[in-house]
């Protein structure tokens, strides 16, 4: 509820990183990097976090069909389509080597006053 809070995402997958199993992670990263409207961003991230969205993407639905009206569609799609798997692999390495998390393990990290 504070305008002074920031949220970041680090991916720590438990399985081999491939394009077909990283759609949600790439969607989240692309949205965070491209969207300026906070309300649209929150709505889209909320939509991506639902289990039915994961099932829909696994069944072959294109992520462009899930975009929220008012989002910068072109910028999002360009970033989503060019976002390589290396970024997710880097996240995974950081989580496991620096934060000492097991593959797939979740954590909340806070650096506040």
Buried (B, 14 or more C-beta within 10 A) or exposed (E): EEEEEEEEEBBBBEEEBEEEEBBBBBBBBBBBEBBEEEEBBBBBBEBBEEEEBEEBBEEEEEBEEBBBEEBBEEBBBEBBEEBEBEBBBEBBEBBBEEEEBEEEEEEEEEEEE
